[in-house]
Amino acid sequence: FLAFANVNAAEKRIGISGAYTQFSSDGTETMKSSGTKTSKTQDENVVVPSIFIEVANDNGLAIGLDFMPIEAELGSGTNARTDTDTDDASDTAGNNKVSAELTSHTTLYLSKSLGDSGAYLKGGVAMATIDTTETLATGSVYGNEDVTGLLIGLGMNRDNANGTFFRTELTYTDYEDVAINGTADSDGVKNKIDADIDAVAFRISIGKAF
């Protein structure tokens, strides 16, 4: 990054963005001893702010880093469950509350302008942590999990005479499949959640070039 900036960069850029984002999560929970599986699809629409920095060369190639300073909710839910795991007396019925968020979301990306039209292509790698919060009748606790994803996108950039710029952008991010295990009970078995997350975002950005 520093070599690119010092040797080839024509300009440096900094900016802020707001992205209307739809997170789509497909998950399956496998219960401890019984092996019972429950599947659910959750769509969550959120507005996500971020800040970014870039360096660019004269050929329209730019490398940048985008950071999301807040958590983005992936979904939440509650249910009342009866005890179907009858061979384990420690598993109790009751109300369950769960939620999941993406935190520390950072994207390293490359963009390439398409001629003088202002249009550009974008690709990158996203890195984040899935932070789970739950209150379960069984006392089980799910951990957090780091996840990476691949981003592709298409955008339009407009430069102003004073060095400011304005962008609109549409991106798609495909995160890797993730498996999250709950804590083991007295029988040494664990609940397990398998999840797949995708995100489609429409982003508006403003910034300043130096």
Order of alpha helices (4+ residues) and beta strands (2+ residues): beta-beta-beta-beta-beta-beta-beta-beta-beta-beta
